[in-house]
């Protein structure tokens, strides 16, 4: 199947928001989605963007039954490791279910890796749900490893009221 990978632009935010909702449904966390198309436009395409994105597109002849030609995306941002320096963090990697198995996910991840290397990064970080065996297997097949298993790190989060409380002097 022919597809292309390109940098996302502000006009893609409607489709990215749609696919974020689809990903959340797949991961059974739809109620956690707070982001809007407007947030994506502002946070990804302002003077100082908080994230970058790429999209996978197919031609009109391969569009979905709902008429979509944007069928996958990856969001990423640059980070820093105090041990190894520059890093890229891939926040999302998503391909619509009917397009999986065509190399699109690998192409998206490969592009994020290329962009990271071009920016001087020496590691690509991301998270994956422990129950998502097909994704875990895919990432392992790409040479990735489980940081929790290998190094004992756990991904931690502080949000909402706890974050507000923590921010108090």
C-alpha positions in Angstrom: 0.0 0.0 0.0 1.3 3.4 -0.9 1.5 6.0 1.9 3.5 9.0 2.7 4.9 10.4 6.0 5.2 14.2 6.4 5.5 16.9 9.0 2.2 17.8 10.5 0.8 21.2 10.0 -2.0 23.2 11.8 -4.5 22.0 9.2 -3.9 18.4 10.4 -5.0 19.1 14.0 -8.6 18.1 13.3 -7.5 14.6 12.1 -4.8 14.3 14.9 -7.5 15.1 17.5 -9.7 12.4 15.9 -6.9 9.8 16.0 -6.1 10.8 19.6 -9.7 9.9 20.5 -9.4 6.6 18.6 -6.2 5.8 20.4 -7.8 6.6 23.7 -10.8 4.3 22.9 -8.4 1.5 22.0 -6.5 2.0 25.2 -9.8 2.1 27.1 -9.1 5.6 28.6 -11.4 7.8 26.6 -12.5 9.6 29.7 -9.0 10.9 30.2 -9.0 13.0 27.0 -8.9 16.7 27.8 -7.1 17.9 24.7 -9.0 19.7 22.0 -8.2 20.5 18.4 -7.6 24.1 19.5 -5.1 23.0 22.1 -3.2 21.0 19.5 -3.2 24.0 17.1 -1.9 26.3 19.9 0.5 23.9 21.6 2.0 22.5 18.4 2.1 25.3 16.0 2.8 28.5 18.0 6.1 30.3 18.2 7.5 27.9 20.9 5.7 24.6 20.3 5.4 22.1 23.1 5.4 19.2 20.6 6.1 18.3 17.0 4.1 15.8 14.9 4.2 13.8 11.7 1.3 12.2 9.9 0.8 9.2 7.6 -1.4 9.7 4.6 -2.8 7.5 1.9 -4.1 8.6 -1.5 -7.8 9.3 -2.1 -8.3 5.8 -3.6 -7.3 4.2 -0.2 -9.2 6.6 2.0 -11.3 5.2 4.9 -15.0 4.5 4.6 -15.5 7.8 6.4 -13.3 9.6 3.9 -10.1 10.0 5.9 -6.8 10.1 4.1 -4.7 10.9 7.3 -4.5 7.4 8.8 -1.7 7.6 11.4 0.4 10.0 13.4 3.3 10.4 15.9 3.7 13.2 18.3 7.2 13.8 19.8 9.1 16.4 21.8 12.7 16.9 22.7 14.0 16.2 26.2 17.3 16.0 28.0 19.0 13.2 29.9 21.4 14.3 32.6 23.4 11.1 31.9 23.4 11.0 28.1 22.3 14.4 26.8 19.7 15.0 24.1 16.8 12.7 23.7 13.5 12.6 21.8 10.3 11.4 23.5 7.6 9.9 21.3 4.3 10.7 23.1 2.1 8.8 20.6 2.4 6.4 17.7 -0.9 5.5 16.2 -2.1 3.8 13.0 -5.8 3.3 12.3 -6.6 -0.5 12.8 -7.5 -1.2 9.1 -4.1 0.1 8.0 -1.9 -1.8 10.5 0.5 -4.4 9.1 1.5 -2.3 6.1 4.7 -0.8 7.6 3.1 2.5 8.5 3.9 2.3 12.2 7.5 1.4 11.5 7.8 4.3 9.0 6.4 6.7 11.6 8.7 5.5 14.3 11.6 5.5 11.9 10.9 9.1 11.0 10.8 10.1 14.7 14.2 8.4 15.1 15.6 10.1 12.1 14.4 13.5 13.3 15.9 12.8 16.8 19.3 11.8 15.3 19.3 14.9 13.1 18.8 17.0 16.3 21.7 15.3 18.0 19.6 13.0 20.2 21.1 9.7 21.3 18.0 8.0 22.6 14.3 7.6 21.8 12.0 7.2 24.7 8.3 6.3 24.9 5.8 4.4 27.0 3.6 1.5 26.1 0.8 -0.1 28.1 1.8 -3.4 29.7 -1.3 -5.3 28.3 -0.6 -4.1 24.7 1.4 -7.2 23.7 1.3 -6.5 20.0 2.8 -3.1 20.5 5.4 -4.4 23.0 6.4 -7.1 20.6 6.6 -4.6 17.8 8.9 -2.3 19.8 11.1 -5.2 20.9 11.4 -6.3 17.2 12.7 -2.8 16.4 15.6 -3.2 18.9 13.9 -1.3 21.8 14.1 -2.5 25.3 12.0 -2.3 28.5 13.6 0.3 30.7 11.7 -0.9 33.8 12.9 -4.5 33.3 16.5 -3.6 32.4 17.2 -0.6 34.6 14.4 -0.6 37.2 13.0 2.8 36.4 9.3 3.5 36.7 7.4 6.3 34.9 5.9 8.6 37.6 3.3 11.3 37.3 1.9 14.1 39.4 -1.2 15.9 38.2 -4.4 17.8 39.2 -4.7 18.7 42.9 -1.5 16.9 43.8 0.4 19.0 41.2 -1.1 22.2 42.5 -0.3 21.2 46.1 3.3 20.3 45.1 3.7 23.7 43.5 2.9 25.5 46.7 6.1 26.9 48.4 
